[in-house]
């Protein structure tokens, strides 16, 4: 063989190999990109998923009624369709632009589906008997004895995981002419149903619905015993959640009732002590000369705002955090056990409680601003004696015994003295002095009613 000829043949062979490798690579890449273009829809709560071809329009119950995809799929009244999806347990709609096919993916659980539980391991005759029971009465005459004009054919088709039935409904009566093809299977106690409807004459193009059915993939298979165990655990979780909610409300009721009675007894005791104090003061038996401490505070808008915010949100912060944490635990527990309604109810109770707490604070703020004419920045002066203290200025003149004090707190630049859940006064701590402030707080706490 001549060298030139041998070289030419070797070159041609190399080119052919390169072309073959290139074509294989193109095919592989094409397959990868085609697969990547497919749209996988996972129905996690129902343990199956569907893969729709590239370009498929997909709508579900969460799709906004104003989304453009509805009109693109030929659905003019999206609101009505969403209501229908809710009523018929339709999880998703798939629209194929090429054929105009609109396919419903439905999943529902009934007593019959639970009794059948799964087509896996069932004979053809058992599945067909279930289908006949499912379609029982659809072709029966109406109440006037007139035929509904509905006939159906049923058969079984092969699937990679579980047998599917196929039903072809033919509807011909005075009101309508239509056909509907329904594919379905029962697995894990649920009926997975995929259907396509055609109004008018003609036959249903099943090329698209066939792809959807073939793409159905069951992500989890359960035994009936596993199903019963899950149901039992779910019921237990619901009862626990309800028990926690009931315990919470009963506990709150008992606490509020006990606290109310305690406050009533305390109010009576304070009233008696106050009457005794005034009688003794009138007789000159109360020391009104020895001053323990003095202080003042400007009752402006900013200061009142700080007082109300402290009283509303910070004063009982530990109790509020514990309550909110308890509510959060119940909500998380309810949501994890799919008891969303109970979780939302508990969350709503928490938000209502916060709202009333906030709205009460705003009302108290408005009352204080009006009472002290806060816009004029009035100055209130306080004089603390052995058994009582008085407040002058700021458009008010008041006298309080230490018996009347519910709690005394120091926060940032103020000393807060509370007589109830909302009523109280505040003094700027720097007008008292730090050493005197500590002694004053100790003195008030030692004399206030228990």
C-alpha positions as CSV (number, residue, x, y, z in Angstrom):
1,X,0.0,0.0,0.0
2,X,1.3,3.4,-0.9
3,X,2.0,5.8,2.0
4,X,-0.2,8.6,0.6
5,X,-3.2,6.2,0.2
6,X,-2.7,4.8,3.7
7,X,-2.5,8.3,5.1
8,X,-5.7,9.3,3.4
9,X,-7.6,6.2,4.6
10,X,-6.4,6.8,8.2
11,X,-7.5,10.5,8.0
12,X,-11.0,9.5,6.7
13,X,-11.3,6.9,9.4
14,X,-10.4,9.5,12.1
15,X,-12.9,12.0,10.8
16,X,-15.6,9.4,10.8
17,X,-14.8,8.5,14.4
18,X,-14.9,12.2,15.5
19,X,-18.2,12.7,13.7
20,X,-19.6,9.6,15.4
21,X,-18.5,10.8,18.8
22,X,-19.9,14.3,18.1
23,X,-23.3,12.9,17.0
24,X,-23.4,10.7,20.1
25,X,-22.6,13.7,22.3
26,X,-25.3,15.8,20.5
27,X,-27.9,13.0,21.1
28,X,-26.9,12.7,24.8
29,X,-27.0,16.5,25.3
30,X,-30.4,16.6,23.5
31,X,-31.7,14.0,25.8
32,X,-30.4,15.8,28.9
33,X,-31.8,19.1,27.8
34,X,-35.2,17.5,26.9
35,X,-35.3,15.9,30.3
36,X,-34.4,19.2,32.0
37,X,-37.2,21.0,30.1
38,X,-39.8,18.6,31.6
39,X,-41.8,20.0,34.5
40,X,-42.1,17.8,37.6
41,X,-45.0,18.5,39.9
42,X,-44.8,16.9,43.3
43,X,-47.9,16.3,45.3
44,X,-46.1,15.7,48.6
45,X,-49.2,15.3,50.8
46,X,-50.5,12.6,48.5
47,X,-47.3,10.8,47.9
48,X,-47.0,10.9,44.1
49,X,-45.7,13.2,41.4
50,X,-46.3,13.9,37.7
51,X,-43.9,15.0,35.0
52,X,-45.4,17.2,32.3
53,X,-43.8,17.7,28.9
54,X,-42.0,20.9,28.1
55,X,-44.3,23.8,27.3
56,X,-47.2,22.5,29.4
57,X,-49.2,25.2,31.2
58,X,-49.8,24.2,34.8
59,X,-52.4,25.7,37.1
60,X,-53.3,24.8,40.7
61,X,-55.4,26.1,43.6
62,X,-52.7,28.6,44.5
63,X,-52.5,30.1,41.1
64,X,-53.8,33.7,41.2
65,X,-57.2,34.2,39.5
66,X,-55.6,37.2,37.7
67,X,-52.7,35.2,36.3
68,X,-52.4,35.3,32.5
69,X,-52.0,31.5,32.3
70,X,-55.8,31.0,32.6
71,X,-56.6,32.9,29.5
72,X,-53.6,31.3,27.7
73,X,-55.2,27.9,28.6
74,X,-58.6,29.1,27.2
75,X,-60.2,29.5,30.7
76,X,-62.1,32.8,30.7
77,X,-63.6,32.5,34.2
78,X,-60.7,31.6,36.5
79,X,-62.6,32.3,39.7
80,X,-65.3,29.8,38.8
81,X,-62.7,27.2,37.8
82,X,-60.8,27.6,41.1
83,X,-64.1,27.0,43.0
84,X,-64.7,23.9,40.9
85,X,-61.1,22.7,41.6
86,X,-61.8,23.1,45.3
87,X,-65.1,21.2,45.2
88,X,-63.8,18.3,43.0
89,X,-60.4,17.9,44.8
90,X,-58.5,18.9,41.6
91,X,-54.9,19.3,42.6
92,X,-53.7,20.7,39.2
93,X,-54.7,21.4,35.7
94,X,-52.4,20.6,32.8
95,X,-52.9,22.3,29.4
96,X,-51.2,21.1,26.2
97,X,-50.7,23.9,23.7
98,X,-50.2,21.5,20.8
99,X,-53.5,19.5,21.1
100,X,-55.5,21.9,23.3
101,X,-56.1,19.1,25.8
102,X,-56.9,20.2,29.4
103,X,-56.2,17.5,31.9
104,X,-57.3,17.4,35.6
105,X,-55.2,15.7,38.2
106,X,-57.5,14.7,41.1
107,X,-56.8,13.0,44.4
108,X,-59.5,12.1,46.9
109,X,-60.1,9.7,49.8
110,X,-63.4,8.1,50.5
111,X,-64.7,5.1,52.5
112,X,-64.5,3.0,49.3
113,X,-60.9,4.0,48.5
114,X,-59.9,3.2,52.0
115,X,-61.6,-0.2,51.8
116,X,-59.9,-1.0,48.5
117,X,-56.7,0.7,49.8
118,X,-54.5,-0.3,46.8
119,X,-54.6,-1.8,43.4
120,X,-51.2,-3.4,44.0
121,X,-51.6,-7.1,44.3
122,X,-55.3,-7.0,43.2
123,X,-56.6,-9.1,40.4
124,X,-58.0,-7.6,37.2
125,X,-61.5,-8.8,38.2
126,X,-61.2,-7.1,41.6
127,X,-60.1,-3.8,40.0
128,X,-62.9,-3.9,37.4
129,X,-65.5,-4.7,40.1
130,X,-64.3,-1.6,42.0
131,X,-64.6,0.5,38.7
132,X,-68.2,-0.8,38.2
133,X,-69.0,0.2,41.8
134,X,-67.4,3.5,41.2
135,X,-69.6,4.1,38.1
136,X,-72.7,2.6,39.6
137,X,-75.7,4.7,38.7
138,X,-74.2,7.0,36.1
139,X,-76.2,5.3,33.3
140,X,-79.4,4.8,35.4
141,X,-82.6,6.6,34.3
142,X,-83.5,9.9,36.0
143,X,-86.4,10.4,38.4
144,X,-88.8,10.6,35.4
145,X,-87.6,7.4,34.0
146,X,-85.8,9.1,31.1
147,X,-82.4,7.9,30.0
148,X,-79.5,10.1,30.9
149,X,-77.8,9.1,27.6
150,X,-74.6,8.1,29.5
151,X,-72.7,5.0,28.5
152,X,-69.2,3.9,29.5
153,X,-66.5,1.5,28.6
154,X,-63.9,0.4,31.1
155,X,-60.6,-1.4,30.7
156,X,-57.2,-1.8,32.4
157,X,-53.9,-0.5,31.3
158,X,-50.4,-1.3,32.3
159,X,-48.2,1.1,34.3
160,X,-44.7,0.7,35.7
161,X,-45.8,0.8,39.3
162,X,-49.5,0.1,39.7
163,X,-52.4,-0.9,37.5
164,X,-54.6,1.9,36.1
165,X,-58.2,1.7,34.9
166,X,-59.4,3.6,31.9
167,X,-63.0,4.7,31.6
168,X,-64.5,6.3,28.4
169,X,-67.7,8.1,29.2
170,X,-70.0,8.9,26.2
171,X,-72.8,11.5,27.0
172,X,-75.6,12.1,24.5
173,X,-78.8,13.7,25.6
174,X,-81.0,16.7,24.9
175,X,-78.8,19.0,27.0
176,X,-75.3,18.0,25.9
177,X,-73.0,15.8,23.8
178,X,-69.7,15.1,25.3
179,X,-67.0,12.5,26.0
180,X,-64.7,12.1,29.0
181,X,-61.8,9.8,29.4
182,X,-60.8,8.9,33.0
183,X,-57.6,7.1,34.1
184,X,-57.2,6.2,37.7
185,X,-55.7,4.0,40.4
186,X,-56.1,3.5,44.1
187,X,-53.0,3.6,46.2
188,X,-52.5,4.3,49.9
189,X,-56.2,4.6,50.4
190,X,-56.6,7.4,47.9
191,X,-58.0,7.5,44.4
192,X,-55.6,9.2,41.9
193,X,-57.7,10.3,39.0
194,X,-56.6,11.9,35.7
195,X,-59.3,13.0,33.3
196,X,-59.9,14.9,30.0
197,X,-63.2,16.2,28.9
198,X,-64.3,16.9,25.3
199,X,-67.6,18.7,24.6
200,X,-69.3,18.1,21.3
201,X,-68.8,15.4,18.7
202,X,-65.5,13.7,17.9
203,X,-63.1,11.5,19.8
204,X,-60.7,12.4,22.6
205,X,-57.1,12.8,21.6
206,X,-55.4,10.8,24.3
207,X,-51.8,11.5,23.3
208,X,-51.3,14.1,26.0
209,X,-53.2,12.5,28.8
210,X,-51.4,9.3,28.1
211,X,-48.1,11.0,28.7
212,X,-49.3,12.4,32.0
213,X,-50.6,9.0,33.1
214,X,-47.3,7.3,32.1
215,X,-45.4,9.9,34.1
216,X,-47.2,9.3,37.4
217,X,-44.8,8.1,40.0
218,X,-45.8,6.9,43.4
219,X,-43.2,8.2,45.9
220,X,-44.3,6.0,48.8
221,X,-46.3,2.7,49.1
222,X,-47.9,1.9,52.4
223,X,-49.5,-1.2,53.8
224,X,-52.9,-0.9,55.4
225,X,-51.3,-1.5,58.8
226,X,-49.0,1.5,58.2
227,X,-51.9,3.6,57.1
228,X,-53.9,2.7,60.3
229,X,-50.9,3.6,62.4
230,X,-50.5,7.0,60.7
231,X,-54.2,7.7,61.2
232,X,-54.0,6.7,64.9
233,X,-51.0,8.9,65.4
234,X,-52.7,11.8,63.6
235,X,-55.8,11.5,65.8
236,X,-53.6,11.3,68.9
237,X,-51.8,14.5,67.8
238,X,-55.1,16.3,67.2
239,X,-56.3,15.2,70.7
240,X,-53.1,16.4,72.3
241,X,-53.3,19.7,70.4
242,X,-56.9,20.1,71.5
243,X,-56.0,19.1,75.0
244,X,-53.2,21.7,75.1
245,X,-55.6,24.4,73.8
246,X,-58.2,23.5,76.4
247,X,-55.6,23.3,79.1
248,X,-54.3,26.8,78.1
249,X,-57.8,28.3,78.2
250,X,-58.8,26.6,81.4
251,X,-55.4,27.6,82.9
252,X,-55.9,31.2,81.9
253,X,-59.5,31.2,83.2
254,X,-58.3,29.8,86.6
255,X,-55.5,32.3,86.7
256,X,-57.7,35.2,85.8
257,X,-60.4,34.2,88.3
258,X,-57.8,33.6,91.1
259,X,-56.1,36.9,90.3
260,X,-59.4,38.8,90.2
261,X,-60.4,37.4,93.7
262,X,-56.9,38.2,95.0
263,X,-57.2,41.8,93.7
264,X,-60.7,42.2,95.1
265,X,-59.4,41.1,98.6
266,X,-56.4,43.4,98.2
267,X,-58.7,46.3,97.2
268,X,-60.8,45.8,100.3
269,X,-57.7,45.7,102.5
270,X,-56.3,48.8,100.8
271,X,-59.6,50.6,101.2
272,X,-59.7,49.8,104.9
273,X,-56.0,50.8,105.3
274,X,-56.6,54.1,103.4
275,X,-59.6,55.0,105.5
276,X,-57.5,54.2,108.6
277,X,-54.6,56.3,107.2
278,X,-56.9,59.3,106.6
279,X,-58.4,59.1,110.0
280,X,-55.0,59.0,111.6
281,X,-53.7,61.8,109.4
282,X,-56.7,64.0,110.4
283,X,-55.8,63.4,114.0
284,X,-52.2,64.3,113.4
285,X,-50.9,60.8,114.0
286,X,-49.1,60.6,110.5
287,X,-45.6,62.0,110.1
288,X,-46.0,64.6,107.4
289,X,-42.7,66.4,108.1
290,X,-39.9,63.8,107.6
291,X,-39.1,63.6,103.9
292,X,-37.5,60.4,102.7
293,X,-36.8,61.5,99.1
294,X,-37.9,64.1,96.5
295,X,-38.1,63.9,92.8
296,X,-39.7,65.3,89.6
297,X,-40.5,64.4,86.0
298,X,-41.6,66.3,82.9
299,X,-44.9,64.7,81.8
300,X,-44.4,65.4,78.1
301,X,-45.5,63.2,75.1
302,X,-42.2,61.3,74.8
303,X,-42.1,60.5,78.6
304,X,-45.7,59.3,78.6
305,X,-45.1,57.2,75.5
306,X,-42.1,55.5,77.2
307,X,-44.3,54.9,80.3
308,X,-47.1,53.3,78.3
309,X,-44.7,51.2,76.1
310,X,-43.0,49.9,79.3
311,X,-46.3,49.1,80.9
312,X,-47.8,47.5,77.8
313,X,-44.8,45.4,76.5
314,X,-41.9,45.3,78.9
315,X,-43.4,45.2,82.4
316,X,-44.6,41.6,82.2
317,X,-42.2,40.5,79.4
318,X,-41.4,37.2,81.1
319,X,-45.0,36.1,81.3
320,X,-45.6,37.3,77.7
321,X,-42.6,35.4,76.3
322,X,-43.7,32.2,78.1
323,X,-47.2,32.6,76.8
324,X,-46.1,33.3,73.2
325,X,-43.6,30.4,73.4
326,X,-46.3,28.1,74.5
327,X,-48.6,29.3,71.7
328,X,-45.8,28.9,69.2
329,X,-45.2,25.3,70.4
330,X,-48.9,24.5,70.0
331,X,-49.0,26.1,66.5
332,X,-45.9,24.2,65.3
333,X,-47.3,21.0,66.8
334,X,-50.6,21.5,65.0
335,X,-48.9,22.3,61.7
336,X,-46.6,19.3,61.9
337,X,-49.6,17.0,62.4
338,X,-51.5,18.6,59.5
339,X,-54.0,20.1,62.0
340,X,-53.7,23.5,60.3
341,X,-57.1,24.7,61.5
342,X,-56.3,24.2,65.1
343,X,-52.9,25.8,64.6
344,X,-54.5,28.8,63.0
345,X,-57.1,29.1,65.8
346,X,-54.3,29.1,68.4
347,X,-52.3,31.6,66.4
348,X,-55.5,33.8,66.1
349,X,-55.9,33.7,69.9
350,X,-52.3,34.9,70.3
351,X,-52.8,37.7,67.8
352,X,-56.1,38.8,69.4
353,X,-54.4,38.8,72.8
354,X,-51.6,41.0,71.4
355,X,-54.1,43.3,69.8
356,X,-56.1,43.9,73.0
357,X,-52.9,44.5,74.8
358,X,-51.7,47.0,72.3
359,X,-55.1,48.7,71.9
360,X,-55.4,49.0,75.7
361,X,-52.0,50.7,75.8
362,X,-53.0,53.2,73.1
363,X,-56.1,54.1,75.0
364,X,-54.2,54.6,78.2
365,X,-51.7,56.8,76.4
366,X,-54.4,59.0,75.1
367,X,-56.0,59.3,78.5
368,X,-52.7,60.3,80.1
369,X,-51.8,62.9,77.5
370,X,-55.2,64.5,78.0
371,X,-55.0,64.3,81.8
372,X,-51.6,65.9,82.1
373,X,-51.9,68.2,79.0
374,X,-48.6,66.6,77.7
375,X,-48.1,69.0,74.8
376,X,-47.3,71.8,77.3
377,X,-44.6,69.6,78.9
378,X,-45.8,70.1,82.5
379,X,-43.5,69.3,85.5
380,X,-44.7,67.0,88.2
381,X,-43.1,67.1,91.7
382,X,-43.0,64.2,94.1
383,X,-42.4,64.2,97.9
384,X,-42.0,60.9,99.7
385,X,-42.8,60.5,103.4
386,X,-42.7,57.6,105.8
387,X,-46.2,56.2,104.9
388,X,-47.2,58.1,101.8
389,X,-46.1,60.3,98.9
390,X,-47.8,63.2,97.1
391,X,-47.7,64.5,93.5
392,X,-48.2,68.1,92.7
393,X,-48.0,70.0,89.4
394,X,-48.8,68.6,85.9
395,X,-52.4,69.7,86.4
396,X,-52.8,67.2,89.2
397,X,-52.6,67.0,93.0
398,X,-52.7,63.5,94.4
399,X,-51.8,61.6,97.5
400,X,-50.9,57.9,97.6
401,X,-50.1,55.6,100.4
402,X,-47.6,52.9,99.9
403,X,-50.4,50.4,100.5
404,X,-51.8,51.4,97.1
405,X,-48.7,50.5,95.2
406,X,-48.9,47.3,93.2
407,X,-45.3,47.3,91.9
408,X,-42.3,49.6,91.7
409,X,-39.8,49.3,88.8
410,X,-36.7,51.1,87.6
411,X,-36.2,51.1,83.8
412,X,-33.8,53.3,81.9
413,X,-34.1,56.9,83.2
414,X,-37.3,56.4,85.1
415,X,-38.7,55.1,88.4
416,X,-42.2,53.6,87.6
417,X,-44.7,53.3,90.4
418,X,-47.9,51.3,89.5
419,X,-51.2,51.2,91.3
420,X,-52.9,48.8,88.9
421,X,-52.6,47.2,85.5
422,X,-52.5,50.6,83.8
423,X,-52.6,53.3,86.4
424,X,-49.3,54.7,87.6
425,X,-46.8,57.5,87.8
426,X,-43.2,58.0,86.9
427,X,-40.3,59.9,88.3
428,X,-37.0,60.8,86.7
429,X,-34.4,58.8,88.6
430,X,-31.7,61.4,88.3
431,X,-33.9,63.9,90.3
432,X,-33.8,61.5,93.2
433,X,-30.2,60.3,93.2
434,X,-29.0,56.7,93.0
435,X,-28.4,56.0,96.7
436,X,-31.7,57.6,97.7
437,X,-33.4,55.7,94.9
438,X,-32.3,52.3,96.2
439,X,-33.4,53.2,99.7
440,X,-36.8,54.6,98.5
441,X,-37.6,51.4,96.5
442,X,-36.7,49.2,99.5
443,X,-38.9,51.4,101.7
444,X,-41.9,51.3,99.3
445,X,-41.7,47.5,98.9
446,X,-41.6,47.0,102.6
447,X,-44.8,49.0,103.1
448,X,-46.9,48.1,100.1
449,X,-49.8,45.7,100.5
450,X,-49.1,42.1,99.9
